[in-house]
Amino acid sequence: MWFFSLKNSQYRVEFKEALSTGLAPDKGLFFPEKIPQISKNFINQISEHNLYDLTFEVIYPYVTNTITKEYLKKIIRETLSFPFPIQAIKKDIYALELFHGPTLSFKDIGAQFMARCINYFQIDHPSKITVLVATSGDTGGAVANGFYKVPNVKVLILYPSKKVSPLQELQLTTLGENVSAIEVEGDFDDCQSLVKSAFLDEQLQKKITLTSANSINIARWLPQMIYYFIAYRSLIGGKSNKKIVFSVPSGNFGNLCAGMMTSKMGLPIEHFIASTNINDTVPRFMQNGIYSPIESKATISNAMDVADPSNLGRLLHLHPYYKDLQKYMTAYSFSDYQTIDSIQKIWKNTGYMLDPHGAIAYLGLEQYFNKKGRDSSTIGVFLATAHPVKFVNKFPQKFRSQICIPDTLKPMMKKNKKRSRISKDYSTFKRYLLDKI
Ligand SMILES: *Cc1c(COP(=O)(O)O)cnc(C)c1O
């Protein structure tokens, strides 16, 4: 399988290179040259495949020639080492819980997969690499955990001082070993610009091999296709008279775009709902085809505070004209007030606790069914992307005691935070890199 740059279809590389470079040299996103097809027969018998075989069928065509079948199976088993429960919330409305991984967000799946692929490529050609990540919260923990103790890999996580939740900070700063956390006196954009400057610094690149693990990397993006197959397998199985609609809480639109890929591969999905917070660049675009990002605004669903979603290029490659895209996807945006209100209502009526991101996805589904009406053959699924405990500080006070900390996190709560503090000045960061790496 070849991956080409969306800025120049002549530039093609295989999975391994697309993974290690992240972006093409012309800064284009990588995209698979052909979209592999899953047979109707396979779809009709999907319930007979276990999670690992199903994932193998979906992913293998993308990595042929670069990872052996046997090793890919091992990577899949290790990546999907936790459950993906589906919870009924109301009649024909389900939450697909993607937050039972080590750092309690769906980003664990892509991060664990990517780290294991890098580890595989290191086996024959060991060389020291440094993974640099700027995070506003969820990404850093997932990436750090994915690469934890991977030989020859050092991970540096930059996070904005006082802007991540206390639990997220613990997840970044207590791992140790090959993972170092850097608290930057600035905001997320400052962290990101330090990382960008390092990638552009040729003098630095001569001394250190840097890799980025951000969400546009194909090895983080593609494994997410599996969520849609999991929900389809459990809720539709062989029942071809049922239809399925997905609502995806979206920021950079990687997750949603992975879902659209599964449609193109042949998974029968009726419709997608892109649910955003007030950072509504895509919902506005879907109205009139005009793409006009404005500065991002802080919300309680902060993993989606993105004004200029980096995966939109991929989405538009699949459906270049917005009127065409409208047939497959509807986009809605919701305020913090609506988010909290829906968390409270669902809790009161059903006893189910949503996190702010999942709540936005739930709202999207509700709005879609209210507007379009629904027939009894349609099932709605929203992706619950994070555990509510990660965002407990965003909840109204009276709610906080209802949210239990999962047992798996308890040992971490007792550890000491270790991090370096630096200013947002690039020369300080560069000195840090040259001294410590
Ligand atoms: C990153 C994140 C999102 C947004 O996912 P994208 O693929 O960037 O659209 C949604 N929810 C949570 C909890 C996240 O961490």
The ligand as a MOL file (V3000), in Angstrom:
LIG
                    3D

  0  0  0     0  0            999 V3000
M  V30 BEGIN CTAB
M  V30 COUNTS 15 15 0 0 0
M  V30 BEGIN ATOM
M  V30 1 C -8.9930 14.4180 21.0420 0
M  V30 2 C -10.3480 14.2450 21.5950 0
M  V30 3 C -11.5070 14.4450 20.8150 0
M  V30 4 C -11.4580 14.9460 19.3900 0
M  V30 5 O -11.0320 13.9470 18.4770 0
M  V30 6 P -10.5580 14.3660 17.0070 0
M  V30 7 O -10.1340 13.0760 16.3600 0
M  V30 8 O -9.4290 15.3310 17.1740 0
M  V30 9 O -11.7250 14.9910 16.3190 0
M  V30 10 C -12.7480 14.1750 21.3910 0
M  V30 11 N -12.8470 13.7650 22.6780 0
M  V30 12 C -11.7680 13.5790 23.4620 0
M  V30 13 C -11.9590 13.1550 24.8750 0
M  V30 14 C -10.4820 13.8040 22.9620 0
M  V30 15 O -9.4130 13.6230 23.7510 0
M  V30 END ATOM
M  V30 BEGIN BOND
M  V30 1 1 1 2
M  V30 2 1 2 3
M  V30 3 2 2 14
M  V30 4 1 3 4
M  V30 5 2 3 10
M  V30 6 1 4 5
M  V30 7 1 5 6
M  V30 8 2 6 7
M  V30 9 1 6 8
M  V30 10 1 6 9
M  V30 11 1 10 11
M  V30 12 2 11 12
M  V30 13 1 12 13
M  V30 14 1 12 14
M  V30 15 1 14 15
M  V30 END BOND
M  V30 END CTAB
M  END
